[in-house]
Amino acid sequence: MLRYHRLALHPVVFKAMTGLTVAQFDALYADFAPRFAAAERERLGRRPARRRAIGGGHPFGLARRDQLLLTVAWLRRYPINAVLGFLFGVEETTALRTVRRVLPVLEAAGLDSMRQPDPGKWKRPGLDALLADTPELALIVDTFEQRVQRPRDRAEADGHYSGKKKQHTLKVQVAVRESGRVADVAESVRGPTADITLLNESGLAGRLPEGVGLLGDLAYVGVAELHPAGLGATPRRKPRGKPRPDADVAYNTAFARRRVVVEHTIGRMRCYRALADADRHHRRQHTARTRAVAGLVNRCLAA
């Protein structure tokens, strides 16, 4: 069985199962425990006519630390509930209830880990001369898609079919700081949604601190028009019917070097199989799952 007191004795296996070192997991649990206790008090206090005091009845099958371990392992490896319950020595339904209770708390912790840059305290040093016309301080934005089960309703299924991926997907927008830390994760939307449309609907440009811009790839042409101060930039497009100028090639190379951190961060997030394998939960709690993983990635990057 996978329990903390056993798994912590094998650091390599622990990291393979969770994506975190034992020390990082302990720090996560120290932050998680009071949040989870408060969430449980709120959940148990919703019943207006309780016949037992809170805490009565049969104890839960897993300690809080093991409940957190189970949920993080589920995000990392994404097994079915029967396998997850077997690994932790509990019933399948217990594993399901555990994930449902713990995931919203991890989502809240993930949101708290997202901080946008403060123009008054931090500036990007040594900006490449080629990128002098781009914002000195910026968030880098991109999206990724995850395959989902085909909806039964034909109209709904057509709305989730991504021509780019040739499958039914959900799309997630991720904005990162130039250090690679996640600063914002938007609500998941249908796969065919255009990246620039998702950026507009998320309202990210209007929530940025003054002086902070946005950088995107060619899917974000027009991003400067969405930004209140016009602080947005994308690579230079090739002139129609003409060769690309050497100056544009050099500019795009420098721009790609600045923007690549978002690709690396998305890659780290998708090491968690709950965001890489085909979604098995009919698109439920997908945003919560993504934000929880973003919080775990931020913890790893801060270590």
Phi and psi in degrees as GROMACS dihedral restraints (atoms count N, CA, C in turn):
[ dihedral_restraints ]
;  ai    aj    ak    al  type     phi  dphi    fc
    3     4     5     6     1   -90.2    20    10
    4     5     6     7     1   107.8    20    10
    6     7     8     9     1  -131.2    20    10
    7     8     9    10     1   156.0    20    10
    9    10    11    12     1   -57.4    20    10
   10    11    12    13     1   -45.8    20    10
   12    13    14    15     1   -64.2    20    10
   13    14    15    16     1   -23.3    20    10
   15    16    17    18     1   -89.3    20    10
   16    17    18    19     1   -47.4    20    10
   18    19    20    21     1   -67.0    20    10
   19    20    21    22     1   -32.1    20    10
   21    22    23    24     1   -64.8    20    10
   22    23    24    25     1   -18.2    20    10
   24    25    26    27     1   -77.6    20    10
   25    26    27    28     1    -9.1    20    10
   27    28    29    30     1  -127.5    20    10
   28    29    30    31     1    81.9    20    10
   30    31    32    33     1   -56.9    20    10
   31    32    33    34     1   -37.4    20    10
   33    34    35    36     1   -65.8    20    10
   34    35    36    37     1   -45.2    20    10
   36    37    38    39     1   -67.0    20    10
   37    38    39    40     1   -38.2    20    10
   39    40    41    42     1   -58.4    20    10
   40    41    42    43     1   -47.0    20    10
   42    43    44    45     1   -68.7    20    10
   43    44    45    46     1   -35.2    20    10
   45    46    47    48     1   -65.1    20    10
   46    47    48    49     1   -33.8    20    10
   48    49    50    51     1   -82.0    20    10
   49    50    51    52     1   -28.3    20    10
   51    52    53    54     1  -120.3    20    10
   52    53    54    55     1   -20.4    20    10
   54    55    56    57     1    80.7    20    10
   55    56    57    58     1     1.3    20    10
   57    58    59    60     1  -122.5    20    10
   58    59    60    61     1   150.2    20    10
   60    61    62    63     1   -74.9    20    10
   61    62    63    64     1   167.2    20    10
   63    64    65    66     1   -61.5    20    10
   64    65    66    67     1   -40.6    20    10
   66    67    68    69     1   -64.2    20    10
   67    68    69    70     1   -42.0    20    10
   69    70    71    72     1   -65.1    20    10
   70    71    72    73     1   -38.6    20    10
   72    73    74    75     1   -65.7    20    10
   73    74    75    76     1   -41.1    20    10
   75    76    77    78     1   -61.4    20    10
   76    77    78    79     1   -40.8    20    10
   78    79    80    81     1   -65.6    20    10
   79    80    81    82     1   -38.8    20    10
   81    82    83    84     1   -62.7    20    10
   82    83    84    85     1   -42.6    20    10
   84    85    86    87     1   -65.7    20    10
   85    86    87    88     1   -37.3    20    10
   87    88    89    90     1   -60.9    20    10
   88    89    90    91     1   -34.9    20    10
   90    91    92    93     1   -79.9    20    10
   91    92    93    94     1   -32.8    20    10
   93    94    95    96     1   -75.1    20    10
   94    95    96    97     1   -40.4    20    10
   96    97    98    99     1   -54.8    20    10
   97    98    99   100     1   -52.0    20    10
   99   100   101   102     1   -66.2    20    10
  100   101   102   103     1   -34.1    20    10
  102   103   104   105     1   -63.1    20    10
  103   104   105   106     1   -44.6    20    10
  105   106   107   108     1   -68.0    20    10
  106   107   108   109     1   -39.4    20    10
  108   109   110   111     1   -61.0    20    10
  109   110   111   112     1   -42.0    20    10
  111   112   113   114     1   -65.7    20    10
  112   113   114   115     1   -40.9    20    10
  114   115   116   117     1   -64.8    20    10
  115   116   117   118     1   -37.7    20    10
  117   118   119   120     1   -68.2    20    10
  118   119   120   121     1   -39.9    20    10
  120   121   122   123     1   -61.7    20    10
  121   122   123   124     1   -41.1    20    10
  123   124   125   126     1   -66.3    20    10
  124   125   126   127     1   -42.3    20    10
  126   127   128   129     1   -64.4    20    10
  127   128   129   130     1   -46.2    20    10
  129   130   131   132     1   -73.5    20    10
  130   131   132   133     1   -22.4    20    10
  132   133   134   135     1   -86.1    20    10
  133   134   135   136     1     1.1    20    10
  135   136   137   138     1   -74.8    20    10
  136   137   138   139     1   -25.5    20    10
  138   139   140   141     1   -73.2    20    10
  139   140   141   142     1   121.9    20    10
  141   142   143   144     1   -73.0    20    10
  142   143   144   145     1   -26.0    20    10
  144   145   146   147     1  -126.8    20    10
  145   146   147   148     1    69.8    20    10
  147   148   149   150     1   -72.7    20    10
  148   149   150   151     1   140.2    20    10
  150   151   152   153     1   -98.0    20    10
  151   152   153   154     1   -12.6    20    10
  153   154   155   156     1  -127.8    20    10
  154   155   156   157     1   149.6    20    10
  156   157   158   159     1   -69.3    20    10
  157   158   159   160     1   154.4    20    10
  159   160   161   162     1   -59.3    20    10
  160   161   162   163     1   129.9    20    10
  162   163   164   165     1   105.5    20    10
  163   164   165   166     1   -12.5    20    10
  165   166   167   168     1   -77.9    20    10
  166   167   168   169     1   169.0    20    10
  168   169   170   171     1    89.7    20    10
  169   170   171   172     1  -177.1    20    10
  171   172   173   174     1   -68.8    20    10
  172   173   174   175     1   135.5    20    10
  174   175   176   177     1   -66.5    20    10
  175   176   177   178     1   153.8    20    10
  177   178   179   180     1   -67.0    20    10
  178   179   180   181     1   150.0    20    10
  180   181   182   183     1   -68.2    20    10
  181   182   183   184     1   -19.6    20    10
  183   184   185   186     1  -126.8    20    10
  184   185   186   187     1   141.9    20    10
  186   187   188   189     1   -67.8    20    10
  187   188   189   190     1   162.8    20    10
  189   190   191   192     1   -60.0    20    10
  190   191   192   193     1   -40.5    20    10
  192   193   194   195     1   -62.7    20    10
  193   194   195   196     1   -39.1    20    10
  195   196   197   198     1   -73.4    20    10
  196   197   198   199     1   -29.5    20    10
  198   199   200   201     1   -64.4    20    10
  199   200   201   202     1   -42.3    20    10
  201   202   203   204     1   -64.7    20    10
  202   203   204   205     1   -43.2    20    10
  204   205   206   207     1   -60.6    20    10
  205   206   207   208     1   -42.9    20    10
  207   208   209   210     1   -60.5    20    10
  208   209   210   211     1   -44.6    20    10
  210   211   212   213     1   -69.0    20    10
  211   212   213   214     1   -41.5    20    10
  213   214   215   216     1   -66.1    20    10
  214   215   216   217     1   -40.1    20    10
  216   217   218   219     1   -63.9    20    10
  217   218   219   220     1   -36.1    20    10
  219   220   221   222     1   -64.9    20    10
  220   221   222   223     1   -42.2    20    10
  222   223   224   225     1   -63.9    20    10
  223   224   225   226     1   -39.5    20    10
  225   226   227   228     1   -73.8    20    10
  226   227   228   229     1   -43.9    20    10
  228   229   230   231     1  -107.1    20    10
  229   230   231   232     1   -22.0    20    10
  231   232   233   234     1    54.2    20    10
  232   233   234   235     1    51.1    20    10
  234   235   236   237     1   -77.9    20    10
  235   236   237   238     1   164.6    20    10
  237   238   239   240     1   -71.2    20    10
  238   239   240   241     1   160.7    20    10
  240   241   242   243     1   -62.1    20    10
  241   242   243   244     1   -33.5    20    10
  243   244   245   246     1   -63.0    20    10
  244   245   246   247     1   -43.5    20    10
  246   247   248   249     1   -68.2    20    10
  247   248   249   250     1   -42.0    20    10
  249   250   251   252     1   -61.4    20    10
  250   251   252   253     1   -45.1    20    10
  252   253   254   255     1   -62.8    20    10
  253   254   255   256     1   -40.7    20    10
  255   256   257   258     1   -62.1    20    10
  256   257   258   259     1   -43.5    20    10
  258   259   260   261     1   -62.7    20    10
  259   260   261   262     1   -34.7    20    10
  261   262   263   264     1   -99.5    20    10
  262   263   264   265     1     4.2    20    10
  264   265   266   267     1    69.9    20    10
  265   266   267   268     1    33.1    20    10
  267   268   269   270     1  -131.2    20    10
  268   269   270   271     1   170.3    20    10
  270   271   272   273     1   -69.6    20    10
  271   272   273   274     1   155.9    20    10
  273   274   275   276     1   -56.1    20    10
  274   275   276   277     1   -42.2    20    10
  276   277   278   279     1   -66.3    20    10
  277   278   279   280     1   -33.1    20    10
  279   280   281   282     1   -65.8    20    10
  280   281   282   283     1   -41.9    20    10
  282   283   284   285     1   -61.7    20    10
  283   284   285   286     1   -41.4    20    10
  285   286   287   288     1   -63.6    20    10
  286   287   288   289     1   -46.7    20    10
  288   289   290   291     1   -63.7    20    10
  289   290   291   292     1   -36.4    20    10
  291   292   293   294     1   -62.3    20    10
  292   293   294   295     1   -47.8    20    10
  294   295   296   297     1   -61.7    20    10
  295   296   297   298     1   -41.8    20    10
  297   298   299   300     1   -64.4    20    10
  298   299   300   301     1   -32.7    20    10
  300   301   302   303     1   -80.9    20    10
  301   302   303   304     1   -38.5    20    10
  303   304   305   306     1   -83.7    20    10
  304   305   306   307     1   -34.1    20    10
  306   307   308   309     1   -57.9    20    10
  307   308   309   310     1   -44.6    20    10
  309   310   311   312     1   -61.2    20    10
  310   311   312   313     1   -32.8    20    10
  312   313   314   315     1   -69.2    20    10
  313   314   315   316     1   -41.0    20    10
  315   316   317   318     1   -66.3    20    10
  316   317   318   319     1   -34.7    20    10
  318   319   320   321     1   -61.8    20    10
  319   320   321   322     1   -46.3    20    10
  321   322   323   324     1   -62.1    20    10
  322   323   324   325     1   -40.7    20    10
  324   325   326   327     1   -64.5    20    10
  325   326   327   328     1   -37.6    20    10
  327   328   329   330     1   -64.2    20    10
  328   329   330   331     1   -42.2    20    10
  330   331   332   333     1   -63.0    20    10
  331   332   333   334     1   -38.5    20    10
  333   334   335   336     1   -67.0    20    10
  334   335   336   337     1   -24.6    20    10
  336   337   338   339     1   -80.5    20    10
  337   338   339   340     1   -10.1    20    10
  339   340   341   342     1   -89.6    20    10
  340   341   342   343     1   117.6    20    10
  342   343   344   345     1  -129.3    20    10
  343   344   345   346     1   130.3    20    10
  345   346   347   348     1   -84.2    20    10
  346   347   348   349     1   152.1    20    10
  348   349   350   351     1   -63.4    20    10
  349   350   351   352     1   146.1    20    10
  351   352   353   354     1  -100.2    20    10
  352   353   354   355     1   111.1    20    10
  354   355   356   357     1   -60.8    20    10
  355   356   357   358     1   -24.4    20    10
  357   358   359   360     1   -78.5    20    10
  358   359   360   361     1   -16.6    20    10
  360   361   362   363     1  -116.4    20    10
  361   362   363   364     1   -16.3    20    10
  363   364   365   366     1  -144.3    20    10
  364   365   366   367     1   133.5    20    10
  366   367   368   369     1  -131.3    20    10
  367   368   369   370     1   147.4    20    10
  369   370   371   372     1   -73.4    20    10
  370   371   372   373     1   119.9    20    10
  372   373   374   375     1   -82.9    20    10
  373   374   375   376     1   146.0    20    10
  375   376   377   378     1    59.8    20    10
  376   377   378   379     1    49.6    20    10
  378   379   380   381     1   -64.7    20    10
  379   380   381   382     1   134.3    20    10
  381   382   383   384     1   -55.5    20    10
  382   383   384   385     1   136.2    20    10
  384   385   386   387     1   -59.6    20    10
  385   386   387   388     1   -30.8    20    10
  387   388   389   390     1   -64.4    20    10
  388   389   390   391     1   -26.2    20    10
  390   391   392   393     1  -103.6    20    10
  391   392   393   394     1    25.5    20    10
  393   394   395   396     1   -62.2    20    10
  394   395   396   397     1   -25.2    20    10
  396   397   398   399     1   -90.5    20    10
  397   398   399   400     1     4.3    20    10
  399   400   401   402     1   -97.3    20    10
  400   401   402   403     1   160.2    20    10
  402   403   404   405     1   -59.8    20    10
  403   404   405   406     1   135.5    20    10
  405   406   407   408     1   -66.1    20    10
  406   407   408   409     1   -37.6    20    10
  408   409   410   411     1  -118.9    20    10
  409   410   411   412     1   124.3    20    10
  411   412   413   414     1  -153.2    20    10
  412   413   414   415     1   157.1    20    10
  414   415   416   417     1   -96.7    20    10
  415   416   417   418     1   145.4    20    10
  417   418   419   420     1  -107.4    20    10
  418   419   420   421     1   126.2    20    10
  420   421   422   423     1  -116.8    20    10
  421   422   423   424     1   143.5    20    10
  423   424   425   426     1  -159.6    20    10
  424   425   426   427     1   174.4    20    10
  426   427   428   429     1  -131.4    20    10
  427   428   429   430     1   162.8    20    10
  429   430   431   432     1  -141.6    20    10
  430   431   432   433     1   160.0    20    10
  432   433   434   435     1  -118.5    20    10
  433   434   435   436     1   146.4    20    10
  435   436   437   438     1  -125.0    20    10
  436   437   438   439     1   134.0    20    10
  438   439   440   441     1   -66.1    20    10
  439   440   441   442     1   140.5    20    10
  441   442   443   444     1  -126.9    20    10
  442   443   444   445     1   165.9    20    10
  444   445   446   447     1   -66.1    20    10
  445   446   447   448     1   143.2    20    10
  447   448   449   450     1   -68.0    20    10
  448   449   450   451     1   121.8    20    10
  450   451   452   453     1   -60.3    20    10
  451   452   453   454     1   146.6    20    10
  453   454   455   456     1   -70.1    20    10
  454   455   456   457     1   -38.1    20    10
  456   457   458   459     1   -69.8    20    10
  457   458   459   460     1   128.7    20    10
  459   460   461   462     1   -62.2    20    10
  460   461   462   463     1   -44.0    20    10
  462   463   464   465     1   -64.3    20    10
  463   464   465   466     1   -41.6    20    10
  465   466   467   468     1   -66.6    20    10
  466   467   468   469     1   -38.6    20    10
  468   469   470   471     1   -62.5    20    10
  469   470   471   472     1   -43.5    20    10
  471   472   473   474     1   -61.5    20    10
  472   473   474   475     1   -34.3    20    10
  474   475   476   477     1   -70.1    20    10
  475   476   477   478     1   -18.4    20    10
  477   478   479   480     1  -103.5    20    10
  478   479   480   481     1    -0.2    20    10
  480   481   482   483     1   -82.2    20    10
  481   482   483   484     1   119.7    20    10
  483   484   485   486     1   -93.9    20    10
  484   485   486   487     1   116.8    20    10
  486   487   488   489     1   -65.1    20    10
  487   488   489   490     1   -27.9    20    10
  489   490   491   492     1   -70.3    20    10
  490   491   492   493     1   -44.5    20    10
  492   493   494   495     1   -92.3    20    10
  493   494   495   496     1   -11.6    20    10
  495   496   497   498     1    58.1    20    10
  496   497   498   499     1    39.8    20    10
  498   499   500   501     1  -163.6    20    10
  499   500   501   502     1   169.5    20    10
  501   502   503   504     1   -81.7    20    10
  502   503   504   505     1   127.9    20    10
  504   505   506   507     1  -140.8    20    10
  505   506   507   508     1   165.1    20    10
  507   508   509   510     1  -112.8    20    10
  508   509   510   511     1   145.6    20    10
  510   511   512   513     1  -112.2    20    10
  511   512   513   514     1   139.8    20    10
  513   514   515   516     1  -124.1    20    10
  514   515   516   517     1   131.7    20    10
  516   517   518   519     1   -99.6    20    10
  517   518   519   520     1   129.3    20    10
  519   520   521   522     1  -124.0    20    10
  520   521   522   523     1   131.1    20    10
  522   523   524   525     1  -117.5    20    10
  523   524   525   526     1   130.3    20    10
  525   526   527   528     1  -125.0    20    10
  526   527   528   529     1   155.6    20    10
  528   529   530   531     1   -78.9    20    10
  529   530   531   532     1   168.7    20    10
  531   532   533   534     1   -72.5    20    10
  532   533   534   535     1    -8.3    20    10
  534   535   536   537     1   -81.2    20    10
  535   536   537   538     1   -11.6    20    10
  537   538   539   540     1    99.6    20    10
  538   539   540   541     1   -12.0    20    10
  540   541   542   543     1   -70.9    20    10
  541   542   543   544     1   138.6    20    10
  543   544   545   546     1   -70.7    20    10
  544   545   546   547     1   130.0    20    10
  546   547   548   549     1  -108.9    20    10
  547   548   549   550     1   -19.9    20    10
  549   550   551   552     1  -162.9    20    10
  550   551   552   553     1   139.0    20    10
  552   553   554   555     1  -129.3    20    10
  553   554   555   556     1   119.2    20    10
  555   556   557   558     1   -80.6    20    10
  556   557   558   559     1   167.2    20    10
  558   559   560   561     1   -61.2    20    10
  559   560   561   562     1   139.4    20    10
  561   562   563   564     1   -65.3    20    10
  562   563   564   565     1   141.1    20    10
  564   565   566   567     1  -131.0    20    10
  565   566   567   568     1   174.6    20    10
  567   568   569   570     1   -64.0    20    10
  568   569   570   571     1   144.9    20    10
  570   571   572   573     1   -55.1    20    10
  571   572   573   574     1   -39.9    20    10
  573   574   575   576     1   -70.4    20    10
  574   575   576   577     1    -8.3    20    10
  576   577   578   579     1   -59.1    20    10
  577   578   579   580     1   129.8    20    10
  579   580   581   582     1   -66.7    20    10
  580   581   582   583     1   145.9    20    10
  582   583   584   585     1   -59.5    20    10
  583   584   585   586     1   -42.2    20    10
  585   586   587   588     1   -68.6    20    10
  586   587   588   589     1   -32.7    20    10
  588   589   590   591     1   -67.3    20    10
  589   590   591   592     1   -43.1    20    10
  591   592   593   594     1   -62.4    20    10
  592   593   594   595     1   -41.1    20    10
  594   595   596   597     1   -61.2    20    10
  595   596   597   598     1   -42.3    20    10
  597   598   599   600     1   -65.2    20    10
  598   599   600   601     1   -44.5    20    10
  600   601   602   603     1   -69.7    20    10
  601   602   603   604     1   -29.2    20    10
  603   604   605   606     1   -71.7    20    10
  604   605   606   607     1   -21.9    20    10
  606   607   608   609     1    71.5    20    10
  607   608   609   610     1    16.4    20    10
  609   610   611   612     1   -61.1    20    10
  610   611   612   613     1   -43.0    20    10
  612   613   614   615     1   -59.3    20    10
  613   614   615   616     1   -35.8    20    10
  615   616   617   618     1   -77.2    20    10
  616   617   618   619     1   -13.2    20    10
  618   619   620   621     1   -99.7    20    10
  619   620   621   622     1     0.6    20    10
  621   622   623   624     1   -74.5    20    10
  622   623   624   625     1   146.0    20    10
  624   625   626   627     1   -61.9    20    10
  625   626   627   628     1   155.7    20    10
  627   628   629   630     1   -61.9    20    10
  628   629   630   631     1   130.8    20    10
  630   631   632   633     1    93.6    20    10
  631   632   633   634     1    -3.7    20    10
  633   634   635   636     1  -100.3    20    10
  634   635   636   637     1   128.3    20    10
  636   637   638   639     1  -104.3    20    10
  637   638   639   640     1  -170.5    20    10
  639   640   641   642     1  -130.9    20    10
  640   641   642   643     1   136.9    20    10
  642   643   644   645     1  -120.4    20    10
  643   644   645   646     1   137.0    20    10
  645   646   647   648     1  -146.7    20    10
  646   647   648   649     1   174.3    20    10
  648   649   650   651     1   -85.4    20    10
  649   650   651   652     1  -166.1    20    10
  651   652   653   654     1   -68.8    20    10
  652   653   654   655     1   -11.4    20    10
  654   655   656   657     1   -71.1    20    10
  655   656   657   658     1   -11.2    20    10
  657   658   659   660     1  -111.4    20    10
  658   659   660   661     1    26.2    20    10
  660   661   662   663     1   -59.1    20    10
  661   662   663   664     1   126.9    20    10
  663   664   665   666     1    99.8    20    10
  664   665   666   667     1     6.4    20    10
  666   667   668   669     1   -63.5    20    10
  667   668   669   670     1   -30.9    20    10
  669   670   671   672     1   -62.6    20    10
  670   671   672   673     1   -29.7    20    10
  672   673   674   675     1   -71.5    20    10
  673   674   675   676     1   -24.6    20    10
  675   676   677   678     1   -82.1    20    10
  676   677   678   679     1   -26.1    20    10
  678   679   680   681     1   -77.4    20    10
  679   680   681   682     1   133.8    20    10
  681   682   683   684     1   -56.7    20    10
  682   683   684   685     1   -34.4    20    10
  684   685   686   687     1  -104.2    20    10
  685   686   687   688     1     7.7    20    10
  687   688   689   690     1    72.0    20    10
  688   689   690   691     1    19.8    20    10
  690   691   692   693     1   -90.0    20    10
  691   692   693   694     1    80.6    20    10
  693   694   695   696     1  -147.4    20    10
  694   695   696   697     1   151.1    20    10
  696   697   698   699     1  -152.1    20    10
  697   698   699   700     1   150.0    20    10
  699   700   701   702     1  -138.2    20    10
  700   701   702   703     1   169.1    20    10
  702   703   704   705     1   -61.3    20    10
  703   704   705   706     1   160.6    20    10
  705   706   707   708     1   -81.3    20    10
  706   707   708   709     1   134.7    20    10
  708   709   710   711     1   -82.8    20    10
  709   710   711   712     1   152.7    20    10
  711   712   713   714     1   -73.1    20    10
  712   713   714   715     1   132.4    20    10
  714   715   716   717     1   -61.6    20    10
  715   716   717   718     1   138.6    20    10
  717   718   719   720     1   -66.9    20    10
  718   719   720   721     1   126.8    20    10
  720   721   722   723     1    74.3    20    10
  721   722   723   724     1     9.1    20    10
  723   724   725   726     1  -131.6    20    10
  724   725   726   727     1   155.0    20    10
  726   727   728   729     1   -69.1    20    10
  727   728   729   730     1   154.2    20    10
  729   730   731   732     1   -73.6    20    10
  730   731   732   733     1   128.9    20    10
  732   733   734   735     1   -63.2    20    10
  733   734   735   736     1   149.5    20    10
  735   736   737   738     1   -60.6    20    10
  736   737   738   739     1   -34.9    20    10
  738   739   740   741     1   -63.7    20    10
  739   740   741   742     1   -37.1    20    10
  741   742   743   744     1   -70.0    20    10
  742   743   744   745     1   -36.6    20    10
  744   745   746   747     1   -62.2    20    10
  745   746   747   748     1   -45.8    20    10
  747   748   749   750     1   -64.1    20    10
  748   749   750   751     1   -40.8    20    10
  750   751   752   753     1   -63.4    20    10
  751   752   753   754     1   -46.7    20    10
  753   754   755   756     1   -65.0    20    10
  754   755   756   757     1   -34.3    20    10
  756   757   758   759     1   -64.8    20    10
  757   758   759   760     1   -46.0    20    10
  759   760   761   762     1   -64.8    20    10
  760   761   762   763     1   -38.4    20    10
  762   763   764   765     1   -64.7    20    10
  763   764   765   766     1   -42.1    20    10
  765   766   767   768     1   -63.9    20    10
  766   767   768   769     1   -36.6    20    10
  768   769   770   771     1   -64.6    20    10
  769   770   771   772     1   -34.5    20    10
  771   772   773   774     1   -76.0    20    10
  772   773   774   775     1   -32.6    20    10
  774   775   776   777     1   -88.3    20    10
  775   776   777   778     1   -13.8    20    10
  777   778   779   780     1   -65.4    20    10
  778   779   780   781     1   -19.2    20    10
  780   781   782   783     1   -60.1    20    10
  781   782   783   784     1   -31.9    20    10
  783   784   785   786     1   -68.6    20    10
  784   785   786   787     1   -35.1    20    10
  786   787   788   789     1   -64.7    20    10
  787   788   789   790     1   -41.1    20    10
  789   790   791   792     1   -64.4    20    10
  790   791   792   793     1   -41.5    20    10
  792   793   794   795     1   -66.8    20    10
  793   794   795   796     1   -43.7    20    10
  795   796   797   798     1   -61.1    20    10
  796   797   798   799     1   -38.4    20    10
  798   799   800   801     1   -61.1    20    10
  799   800   801   802     1   -41.2    20    10
  801   802   803   804     1   -64.5    20    10
  802   803   804   805     1   -40.4    20    10
  804   805   806   807     1   -64.5    20    10
  805   806   807   808     1   -38.4    20    10
  807   808   809   810     1   -82.8    20    10
  808   809   810   811     1     0.5    20    10
  810   811   812   813     1   -67.7    20    10
  811   812   813   814     1   -20.7    20    10
  813   814   815   816     1   -82.5    20    10
  814   815   816   817     1   114.7    20    10
  816   817   818   819     1   -63.1    20    10
  817   818   819   820     1   -19.3    20    10
  819   820   821   822     1   -65.0    20    10
  820   821   822   823     1   -15.3    20    10
  822   823   824   825     1  -112.3    20    10
  823   824   825   826     1    -1.8    20    10
  825   826   827   828     1  -113.3    20    10
  826   827   828   829     1   -42.4    20    10
  828   829   830   831     1   -73.0    20    10
  829   830   831   832     1   165.2    20    10
  831   832   833   834     1   -60.9    20    10
  832   833   834   835     1   131.3    20    10
  834   835   836   837     1   -64.2    20    10
  835   836   837   838     1   130.6    20    10
  837   838   839   840     1  -106.9    20    10
  838   839   840   841     1     7.2    20    10
  840   841   842   843     1  -115.9    20    10
  841   842   843   844     1    25.3    20    10
  843   844   845   846     1    53.4    20    10
  844   845   846   847     1    38.8    20    10
  846   847   848   849     1    71.5    20    10
  847   848   849   850     1     7.6    20    10
  849   850   851   852     1   -77.4    20    10
  850   851   852   853     1   139.6    20    10
  852   853   854   855     1    57.0    20    10
  853   854   855   856     1    28.1    20    10
  855   856   857   858     1   -69.7    20    10
  856   857   858   859     1   -40.3    20    10
  858   859   860   861     1   -64.1    20    10
  859   860   861   862     1   -42.5    20    10
  861   862   863   864     1   -60.3    20    10
  862   863   864   865     1   -42.1    20    10
  864   865   866   867     1   -61.0    20    10
  865   866   867   868     1   -44.8    20    10
  867   868   869   870     1   -66.3    20    10
  868   869   870   871     1   -43.3    20    10
  870   871   872   873     1   -69.2    20    10
  871   872   873   874     1   -34.7    20    10
  873   874   875   876     1   -62.8    20    10
  874   875   876   877     1   -44.4    20    10
  876   877   878   879     1   -65.2    20    10
  877   878   879   880     1   -39.5    20    10
  879   880   881   882     1   -59.4    20    10
  880   881   882   883     1   -39.6    20    10
  882   883   884   885     1   -64.0    20    10
  883   884   885   886     1   -40.1    20    10
  885   886   887   888     1   -65.7    20    10
  886   887   888   889     1   -40.2    20    10
  888   889   890   891     1   -64.5    20    10
  889   890   891   892     1   -41.5    20    10
  891   892   893   894     1   -60.8    20    10
  892   893   894   895     1   -38.0    20    10
  894   895   896   897     1   -63.4    20    10
  895   896   897   898     1   -42.0    20    10
  897   898   899   900     1   -64.1    20    10
  898   899   900   901     1   -40.2    20    10
  900   901   902   903     1   -70.9    20    10
  901   902   903   904     1   -28.4    20    10
  903   904   905   906     1   -80.8    20    10
  904   905   906   907     1   -16.4    20    10
